[in-house]
Amino acid sequence: MLEIGAVQFFHDPLVTGTADIQELSKTHEIVSRSKTELWHRILTHYLPLYFPEADRFHRNSRTDWFLAFLEKYPSPHMITAMSREAFIADAWAVVGRKVSKERLLSDIYATAVGSVGLPVHPDSDAVRMFRLVLAEGRSLIRQRDEIEARAVKLLSDLSDYQLLTTIPGIGPINAMTILAEAGNLRRFRHHQQFLKFCGMDLATVQSGMFRGQSRISKYGNARLRRTLWMAGQTAVLKKTNSFRDKFERYISRDRHNAHLRRKAYTAIAAKMARTAHAVVKNGEPYRPFFEGMSPGGKTSL
């Protein structure tokens, strides 16, 4: 294998300068997963028991105000113990800056009046455990925000990071993950090598006379593949870019075919990988609807 060149090179993170980026990226994933698991426990266990109607006021899991509100008022009976005016004055600073804040708090109070939540005592162990979980969730949000702020500060002056963030769907965290898992994308001489590294190259199962369907191999970097998949899903929701244009053309035959849509998302993820490799290797930011032609006559992006 050494004679024919069938080898892979190990790129030491300390030598290549990606050790800090890798640790930030992996720690961010750990914290995000912990936050998601805890949030699911709140939605499926604690809220149905103590304040099931409060779920409709939740809009974004990245915000802290909802957990802060539940931490102060874990049971609707703690809200209805006050008058509506007293509750609005007491909770005014808890919910933060909101449009029509008084209307929101009035709606919450009216919902608490008709709630079917368990009438637990404010000093009970059940409420203490609920608040303990809520405090952990708020702590995870602060940790995640701190990591994201540090990542932006560390990478903002890096040219590869700036190039990657010009691509629709690739924000600061996705760009950090790509750099952490792939390192210097210029080491891949062709985008097919990068696709294989991601596990998005096509592979066909063969045995004797049997030949199966060609599918993506999934033998490469799983975190990188997942990041590109998520970036592709975000890109197709944006306006005026070649990712959305390709996705719409792919599903035009049958927009309600789930299998066709899944194949379209896979094609978009592969296009995202090719685009990320191209913008870094060429040193040029993303250009909407620009498709460079490869020597074989196929689009390089």
MARPADO-572842 format. One record per residue (C-alpha): residue in three letters; x, y negated, z negated. Coordinates in nm, 4 decimals. Layout:
% residues N
lumnu residuo Ala, x X, y Y, z Z
...
END
This chain:
% residues 301
lumnu residuo Met, x 0.0000, y 0.0000, z 0.0000
lumnu residuo Leu, x 0.2917, y -0.2336, z -0.0668
lumnu residuo Glu, x 0.4384, y -0.1581, z 0.2775
lumnu residuo Ile, x 0.1154, y -0.2399, z 0.4632
lumnu residuo Gly, x 0.0468, y -0.5454, z 0.2472
lumnu residuo Ala, x -0.2729, y -0.4099, z 0.0873
lumnu residuo Val, x -0.2091, y -0.5901, z -0.2404
lumnu residuo Gln, x -0.3631, y -0.8628, z -0.4513
lumnu residuo Phe, x -0.1747, y -1.1408, z -0.6244
lumnu residuo Phe, x -0.2304, y -1.2292, z -0.9874
lumnu residuo His, x -0.2563, y -1.6043, z -1.0422
lumnu residuo Asp, x -0.1612, y -1.6805, z -1.4023
lumnu residuo Pro, x -0.4072, y -1.9439, z -1.5389
lumnu residuo Leu, x -0.1322, y -2.1082, z -1.7442
lumnu residuo Val, x 0.0930, y -2.1388, z -1.4393
lumnu residuo Thr, x -0.1826, y -2.2572, z -1.2029
lumnu residuo Gly, x -0.3242, y -2.4987, z -1.4618
lumnu residuo Thr, x -0.6733, y -2.3486, z -1.4815
lumnu residuo Ala, x -0.6616, y -2.2119, z -1.8382
lumnu residuo Asp, x -0.8448, y -2.5098, z -1.9906
lumnu residuo Ile, x -1.1058, y -2.5101, z -1.7139
lumnu residuo Gln, x -1.1682, y -2.1371, z -1.7610
lumnu residuo Glu, x -1.2153, y -2.1709, z -2.1360
lumnu residuo Leu, x -1.4533, y -2.4650, z -2.0950
lumnu residuo Ser, x -1.6538, y -2.2787, z -1.8334
lumnu residuo Lys, x -1.6792, y -1.9513, z -2.0259
lumnu residuo Thr, x -1.7600, y -2.1226, z -2.3552
lumnu residuo His, x -2.0296, y -2.3287, z -2.1824
lumnu residuo Glu, x -2.1853, y -2.0076, z -2.0492
lumnu residuo Ile, x -2.1784, y -1.8467, z -2.3963
lumnu residuo Val, x -2.3418, y -2.1505, z -2.5564
lumnu residuo Ser, x -2.6014, y -2.1792, z -2.2772
lumnu residuo Arg, x -2.6953, y -1.8119, z -2.3052
lumnu residuo Ser, x -2.7267, y -1.8390, z -2.6831
lumnu residuo Lys, x -2.9471, y -2.1455, z -2.6397
lumnu residuo Thr, x -3.1690, y -1.9638, z -2.3878
lumnu residuo Glu, x -3.2061, y -1.6560, z -2.6097
lumnu residuo Leu, x -3.2918, y -1.8699, z -2.9114
lumnu residuo Trp, x -3.5391, y -2.0756, z -2.7095
lumnu residuo His, x -3.7144, y -1.7556, z -2.5962
lumnu residuo Arg, x -3.7442, y -1.6472, z -2.9606
lumnu residuo Ile, x -3.9064, y -1.9797, z -3.0448
lumnu residuo Leu, x -4.1529, y -1.9559, z -2.7552
lumnu residuo Thr, x -4.2452, y -1.5902, z -2.8078
lumnu residuo His, x -4.2412, y -1.5603, z -3.1880
lumnu residuo Tyr, x -4.2348, y -1.8779, z -3.3947
lumnu residuo Leu, x -4.4593, y -2.1076, z -3.1904
lumnu residuo Pro, x -4.7383, y -1.8462, z -3.1399
lumnu residuo Leu, x -4.7479, y -1.7992, z -3.5170
lumnu residuo Tyr, x -4.7229, y -2.1512, z -3.6520
lumnu residuo Phe, x -4.8121, y -2.4018, z -3.3768
lumnu residuo Pro, x -4.9145, y -2.2216, z -3.0529
lumnu residuo Glu, x -5.0690, y -2.5298, z -2.8908
lumnu residuo Ala, x -4.7419, y -2.7269, z -2.9152
lumnu residuo Asp, x -4.5952, y -2.5401, z -2.6186
lumnu residuo Arg, x -4.7720, y -2.7697, z -2.3714
lumnu residuo Phe, x -4.5702, y -3.0689, z -2.4964
lumnu residuo His, x -4.2440, y -2.8986, z -2.4027
lumnu residuo Arg, x -4.1072, y -3.0133, z -2.0671
lumnu residuo Asn, x -3.7313, y -2.9631, z -2.0615
lumnu residuo Ser, x -3.5208, y -2.7189, z -2.2633
lumnu residuo Arg, x -3.2229, y -2.9571, z -2.2397
lumnu residuo Thr, x -3.3906, y -3.2214, z -2.4547
lumnu residuo Asp, x -3.3522, y -3.2329, z -2.8308
lumnu residuo Trp, x -3.6655, y -3.4237, z -2.9317
lumnu residuo Phe, x -3.9040, y -3.1269, z -2.9208
lumnu residuo Leu, x -3.6882, y -2.9166, z -3.1533
lumnu residuo Ala, x -3.6372, y -3.2198, z -3.3798
lumnu residuo Phe, x -4.0142, y -3.2701, z -3.3919
lumnu residuo Leu, x -4.0807, y -2.9048, z -3.4790
lumnu residuo Glu, x -3.8059, y -2.9152, z -3.7401
lumnu residuo Lys, x -3.9868, y -3.1981, z -3.9182
lumnu residuo Tyr, x -4.3399, y -3.0676, z -3.8530
lumnu residuo Pro, x -4.3126, y -2.6865, z -3.8163
lumnu residuo Ser, x -4.6827, y -2.6420, z -3.8986
lumnu residuo Pro, x -4.9815, y -2.8458, z -3.7691
lumnu residuo His, x -5.1176, y -2.8550, z -4.1243
lumnu residuo Met, x -4.8248, y -3.0788, z -4.2180
lumnu residuo Ile, x -4.9472, y -3.3212, z -3.9498
lumnu residuo Thr, x -5.3151, y -3.3166, z -4.0392
lumnu residuo Ala, x -5.2291, y -3.3814, z -4.4058
lumnu residuo Met, x -5.1733, y -3.7429, z -4.2896
lumnu residuo Ser, x -5.4035, y -3.9816, z -4.1123
lumnu residuo Arg, x -5.3494, y -4.0373, z -3.7399
lumnu residuo Glu, x -5.1994, y -4.3824, z -3.7974
lumnu residuo Ala, x -4.9701, y -4.2572, z -4.0746
lumnu residuo Phe, x -4.8536, y -3.9675, z -3.8568
lumnu residuo Ile, x -4.7756, y -4.1960, z -3.5611
lumnu residuo Ala, x -4.5730, y -4.4263, z -3.7847
lumnu residuo Asp, x -4.3916, y -4.1324, z -3.9460
lumnu residuo Ala, x -4.3088, y -3.9534, z -3.6166
lumnu residuo Trp, x -4.2339, y -4.2643, z -3.4099
lumnu residuo Ala, x -3.8550, y -4.2336, z -3.4384
lumnu residuo Val, x -3.8517, y -3.8515, z -3.4106
lumnu residuo Val, x -3.9722, y -3.8214, z -3.0518
lumnu residuo Gly, x -3.7176, y -4.0719, z -2.9185
lumnu residuo Arg, x -3.7768, y -4.2960, z -2.6187
lumnu residuo Lys, x -4.0917, y -4.1922, z -2.4358
lumnu residuo Val, x -4.3322, y -4.3521, z -2.1907
lumnu residuo Ser, x -4.6698, y -4.4069, z -2.3630
lumnu residuo Lys, x -4.5283, y -4.2815, z -2.6925
lumnu residuo Glu, x -4.8383, y -4.3740, z -2.8926
lumnu residuo Arg, x -5.0602, y -4.1804, z -2.6503
lumnu residuo Leu, x -4.8308, y -3.8766, z -2.6795
lumnu residuo Leu, x -4.8365, y -3.8811, z -3.0595
lumnu residuo Ser, x -5.2140, y -3.9288, z -3.0620
lumnu residuo Asp, x -5.2474, y -3.6263, z -2.8342
lumnu residuo Ile, x -5.0227, y -3.4213, z -3.0631
lumnu residuo Tyr, x -5.2317, y -3.5204, z -3.3652
lumnu residuo Ala, x -5.5563, y -3.4255, z -3.1921
lumnu residuo Thr, x -5.4019, y -3.0931, z -3.0916
lumnu residuo Ala, x -5.2894, y -3.0279, z -3.4498
lumnu residuo Val, x -5.6433, y -3.0884, z -3.5781
lumnu residuo Gly, x -5.7762, y -2.8049, z -3.3622
lumnu residuo Ser, x -5.4754, y -2.5745, z -3.3975
lumnu residuo Val, x -5.5141, y -2.2070, z -3.4886
lumnu residuo Gly, x -5.1639, y -2.1852, z -3.6354
lumnu residuo Leu, x -5.1110, y -1.9986, z -3.9619
lumnu residuo Pro, x -5.1678, y -2.2199, z -4.2685
lumnu residuo Val, x -4.8240, y -2.1571, z -4.4194
lumnu residuo His, x -4.7056, y -2.3594, z -4.7162
lumnu residuo Pro, x -4.4413, y -2.6265, z -4.6352
lumnu residuo Asp, x -4.2063, y -2.4802, z -4.8985
lumnu residuo Ser, x -4.2516, y -2.1168, z -4.7932
lumnu residuo Asp, x -3.9645, y -1.8965, z -4.6769
lumnu residuo Ala, x -4.1403, y -1.8575, z -4.3420
lumnu residuo Val, x -4.1097, y -2.2305, z -4.2772
lumnu residuo Arg, x -3.7489, y -2.2285, z -4.4019
lumnu residuo Met, x -3.6590, y -1.9570, z -4.1510
lumnu residuo Phe, x -3.8346, y -2.1444, z -3.8699
lumnu residuo Arg, x -3.6397, y -2.4598, z -3.9534
lumnu residuo Leu, x -3.3170, y -2.2597, z -3.9728
lumnu residuo Val, x -3.3691, y -2.1364, z -3.6154
lumnu residuo Leu, x -3.4610, y -2.4860, z -3.4959
lumnu residuo Ala, x -3.1467, y -2.6317, z -3.6540
lumnu residuo Glu, x -2.9388, y -2.3672, z -3.4750
lumnu residuo Gly, x -3.1029, y -2.4604, z -3.1458
lumnu residuo Arg, x -3.0241, y -2.8293, z -3.1968
lumnu residuo Ser, x -2.6647, y -2.7401, z -3.2832
lumnu residuo Leu, x -2.6305, y -2.5411, z -2.9592
lumnu residuo Ile, x -2.7659, y -2.8360, z -2.7602
lumnu residuo Arg, x -2.5029, y -3.0639, z -2.9165
lumnu residuo Gln, x -2.2268, y -2.8101, z -2.8414
lumnu residuo Arg, x -2.3392, y -2.7770, z -2.4797
lumnu residuo Asp, x -2.3528, y -3.1534, z -2.4297
lumnu residuo Glu, x -2.0068, y -3.1901, z -2.5862
lumnu residuo Ile, x -1.8595, y -2.9256, z -2.3521
lumnu residuo Glu, x -2.0211, y -3.0855, z -2.0466
lumnu residuo Ala, x -1.8895, y -3.4298, z -2.1403
lumnu residuo Arg, x -1.5409, y -3.2877, z -2.1927
lumnu residuo Ala, x -1.5558, y -3.1030, z -1.8602
lumnu residuo Val, x -1.6470, y -3.4201, z -1.6702
lumnu residuo Lys, x -1.3667, y -3.6115, z -1.8428
lumnu residuo Leu, x -1.1137, y -3.3369, z -1.7646
lumnu residuo Leu, x -1.2115, y -3.2865, z -1.3999
lumnu residuo Ser, x -1.3322, y -3.6275, z -1.2838
lumnu residuo Asp, x -0.9924, y -3.7219, z -1.1391
lumnu residuo Leu, x -0.9340, y -3.3836, z -0.9733
lumnu residuo Ser, x -0.9725, y -3.4076, z -0.5949
lumnu residuo Asp, x -1.1139, y -3.0540, z -0.5550
lumnu residuo Tyr, x -1.3797, y -3.1302, z -0.8155
lumnu residuo Gln, x -1.4749, y -3.4516, z -0.6380
lumnu residuo Leu, x -1.5040, y -3.2686, z -0.3070
lumnu residuo Leu, x -1.7163, y -2.9875, z -0.4489
lumnu residuo Thr, x -1.9627, y -3.2248, z -0.6137
lumnu residuo Thr, x -2.0405, y -3.3818, z -0.2738
lumnu residuo Ile, x -2.2134, y -3.0554, z -0.1755
lumnu residuo Pro, x -2.5904, y -3.0469, z -0.2445
lumnu residuo Gly, x -2.6666, y -2.8131, z -0.5348
lumnu residuo Ile, x -2.3175, y -2.8244, z -0.6842
lumnu residuo Gly, x -2.3122, y -3.0432, z -0.9921
lumnu residuo Pro, x -2.0426, y -3.0835, z -1.2584
lumnu residuo Ile, x -2.1015, y -2.7425, z -1.4229
lumnu residuo Asn, x -2.1231, y -2.5454, z -1.0971
lumnu residuo Ala, x -1.8088, y -2.7191, z -0.9695
lumnu residuo Met, x -1.6287, y -2.6373, z -1.2939
lumnu residuo Thr, x -1.7314, y -2.2707, z -1.2690
lumnu residuo Ile, x -1.6104, y -2.2447, z -0.9086
lumnu residuo Leu, x -1.2726, y -2.3948, z -0.9998
lumnu residuo Ala, x -1.2465, y -2.1786, z -1.3125
lumnu residuo Glu, x -1.3246, y -1.8508, z -1.1351
lumnu residuo Ala, x -1.1661, y -1.9112, z -0.7933
lumnu residuo Gly, x -0.8781, y -2.1411, z -0.8857
lumnu residuo Asn, x -0.7252, y -2.3137, z -0.5858
lumnu residuo Leu, x -0.9543, y -2.2341, z -0.2926
lumnu residuo Arg, x -0.6733, y -2.3162, z -0.0485
lumnu residuo Arg, x -0.5100, y -1.9829, z -0.1306
lumnu residuo Phe, x -0.7832, y -1.8154, z 0.0771
lumnu residuo Arg, x -0.6621, y -1.8526, z 0.4354
lumnu residuo His, x -1.0081, y -1.7780, z 0.5791
lumnu residuo His, x -1.3560, y -1.8164, z 0.4393
lumnu residuo Gln, x -1.4117, y -1.4421, z 0.4850
lumnu residuo Gln, x -1.1448, y -1.3815, z 0.2213
lumnu residuo Phe, x -1.3283, y -1.6124, z -0.0164
lumnu residuo Leu, x -1.6589, y -1.4370, z 0.0566
lumnu residuo Lys, x -1.4959, y -1.1035, z -0.0262
lumnu residuo Phe, x -1.3547, y -1.2485, z -0.3483
lumnu residuo Cys, x -1.7081, y -1.3548, z -0.4393
lumnu residuo Gly, x -1.8500, y -1.0140, z -0.3468
lumnu residuo Met, x -2.0655, y -1.1646, z -0.0726
lumnu residuo Asp, x -1.9064, y -0.9806, z 0.2169
lumnu residuo Leu, x -2.1128, y -0.7177, z 0.3987
lumnu residuo Ala, x -2.0564, y -0.3493, z 0.3215
lumnu residuo Thr, x -2.2189, y -0.0431, z 0.4758
lumnu residuo Val, x -2.2603, y 0.2928, z 0.3037
lumnu residuo Gln, x -2.1513, y 0.5745, z 0.5402
lumnu residuo Ser, x -2.1305, y 0.9491, z 0.4911
lumnu residuo Gly, x -2.0840, y 1.1831, z 0.7859
lumnu residuo Met, x -2.3491, y 1.0981, z 1.0424
lumnu residuo Phe, x -2.5420, y 0.8826, z 0.7962
lumnu residuo Arg, x -2.5066, y 0.5079, z 0.8157
lumnu residuo Gly, x -2.6975, y 0.2907, z 0.5725
lumnu residuo Gln, x -2.7993, y -0.0714, z 0.5987
lumnu residuo Ser, x -2.5396, y -0.3443, z 0.5663
lumnu residuo Arg, x -2.5693, y -0.5271, z 0.2344
lumnu residuo Ile, x -2.3514, y -0.7660, z 0.0375
lumnu residuo Ser, x -2.0902, y -0.5603, z -0.1451
lumnu residuo Lys, x -2.1192, y -0.7242, z -0.4926
lumnu residuo Tyr, x -1.7663, y -0.5993, z -0.5643
lumnu residuo Gly, x -1.6296, y -0.9473, z -0.6287
lumnu residuo Asn, x -1.6575, y -1.2086, z -0.9027
lumnu residuo Ala, x -2.0080, y -1.1885, z -1.0514
lumnu residuo Arg, x -1.9990, y -1.5306, z -1.2223
lumnu residuo Leu, x -1.8899, y -1.6973, z -0.9008
lumnu residuo Arg, x -2.1591, y -1.5176, z -0.7024
lumnu residuo Arg, x -2.4288, y -1.6170, z -0.9508
lumnu residuo Thr, x -2.3124, y -1.9794, z -0.9489
lumnu residuo Leu, x -2.3278, y -1.9980, z -0.5692
lumnu residuo Trp, x -2.6727, y -1.8361, z -0.5735
lumnu residuo Met, x -2.8037, y -2.0929, z -0.8225
lumnu residuo Ala, x -2.6418, y -2.3801, z -0.6309
lumnu residuo Gly, x -2.8102, y -2.2575, z -0.3135
lumnu residuo Gln, x -3.1511, y -2.2493, z -0.4809
lumnu residuo Thr, x -3.1012, y -2.6073, z -0.5953
lumnu residuo Ala, x -2.9804, y -2.7208, z -0.2520
lumnu residuo Val, x -3.2887, y -2.5930, z -0.0660
lumnu residuo Leu, x -3.5079, y -2.8076, z -0.2919
lumnu residuo Lys, x -3.3282, y -3.1246, z -0.1870
lumnu residuo Lys, x -3.4087, y -3.3246, z 0.1245
lumnu residuo Thr, x -3.1997, y -3.3718, z 0.4352
lumnu residuo Asn, x -2.9238, y -3.1141, z 0.4184
lumnu residuo Ser, x -2.8240, y -2.8180, z 0.6293
lumnu residuo Phe, x -2.8950, y -2.5690, z 0.3487
lumnu residuo Arg, x -3.2632, y -2.6556, z 0.3407
lumnu residuo Asp, x -3.2745, y -2.6632, z 0.7198
lumnu residuo Lys, x -3.1278, y -2.3122, z 0.7406
lumnu residuo Phe, x -3.3589, y -2.1825, z 0.4672
lumnu residuo Glu, x -3.6681, y -2.3192, z 0.6438
lumnu residuo Arg, x -3.5596, y -2.1642, z 0.9745
lumnu residuo Tyr, x -3.4912, y -1.8311, z 0.8026
lumnu residuo Ile, x -3.8370, y -1.8000, z 0.6438
lumnu residuo Ser, x -4.0328, y -1.9562, z 0.9305
lumnu residuo Arg, x -4.1422, y -1.6119, z 1.0545
lumnu residuo Asp, x -4.3300, y -1.5343, z 0.7334
lumnu residuo Arg, x -4.3097, y -1.7893, z 0.4536
lumnu residuo His, x -4.4874, y -1.5621, z 0.2051
lumnu residuo Asn, x -4.2640, y -1.2576, z 0.2592
lumnu residuo Ala, x -4.0753, y -1.2113, z -0.0704
lumnu residuo His, x -3.8118, y -0.9843, z 0.0861
lumnu residuo Leu, x -3.7437, y -1.2367, z 0.3640
lumnu residuo Arg, x -3.7120, y -1.5195, z 0.1114
lumnu residuo Arg, x -3.4648, y -1.3131, z -0.0930
lumnu residuo Lys, x -3.2556, y -1.2531, z 0.2177
lumnu residuo Ala, x -3.2749, y -1.6250, z 0.2946
lumnu residuo Tyr, x -3.1433, y -1.7155, z -0.0518
lumnu residuo Thr, x -2.8584, y -1.4681, z -0.0023
lumnu residuo Ala, x -2.7714, y -1.6300, z 0.3303
lumnu residuo Ile, x -2.7800, y -1.9736, z 0.1656
lumnu residuo Ala, x -2.5485, y -1.8551, z -0.1141
lumnu residuo Ala, x -2.3019, y -1.7261, z 0.1469
lumnu residuo Lys, x -2.3253, y -2.0573, z 0.3316
lumnu residuo Met, x -2.2612, y -2.2360, z 0.0015
lumnu residuo Ala, x -1.9418, y -2.0304, z -0.0436
lumnu residuo Arg, x -1.8231, y -2.1083, z 0.3098
lumnu residuo Thr, x -1.8986, y -2.4788, z 0.2632
lumnu residuo Ala, x -1.7158, y -2.4952, z -0.0712
lumnu residuo His, x -1.4109, y -2.3307, z 0.0860
lumnu residuo Ala, x -1.4229, y -2.5603, z 0.3896
lumnu residuo Val, x -1.4513, y -2.8928, z 0.2052
lumnu residuo Val, x -1.1625, y -2.8061, z -0.0291
lumnu residuo Lys, x -0.9375, y -2.6595, z 0.2386
lumnu residuo Asn, x -0.9984, y -2.9455, z 0.4828
lumnu residuo Gly, x -0.9935, y -3.2122, z 0.2121
lumnu residuo Glu, x -1.3097, y -3.3750, z 0.3463
lumnu residuo Pro, x -1.6404, y -3.4287, z 0.1620
lumnu residuo Tyr, x -1.9591, y -3.2540, z 0.2662
lumnu residuo Arg, x -2.1260, y -3.3889, z 0.5780
lumnu residuo Pro, x -2.4977, y -3.3075, z 0.6223
lumnu residuo Phe, x -2.5763, y -3.1071, z 0.9351
lumnu residuo Phe, x -2.2109, y -3.0969, z 1.0434
lumnu residuo Glu, x -2.1176, y -2.7460, z 1.1562
lumnu residuo Gly, x -1.7583, y -2.6915, z 1.2632
lumnu residuo Met, x -1.7068, y -2.4188, z 1.5233
lumnu residuo Ser, x -1.4702, y -2.1344, z 1.4456
lumnu residuo Pro, x -1.2486, y -1.9807, z 1.7187
lumnu residuo Gly, x -1.4959, y -1.6939, z 1.7558
lumnu residuo Gly, x -1.7755, y -1.9281, z 1.8506
lumnu residuo Lys, x -1.9572, y -1.8989, z 1.5171
lumnu residuo Thr, x -2.0256, y -2.1812, z 1.2797
lumnu residuo Ser, x -1.7582, y -2.2105, z 1.0141
lumnu residuo Leu, x -1.9944, y -2.3422, z 0.7508
END
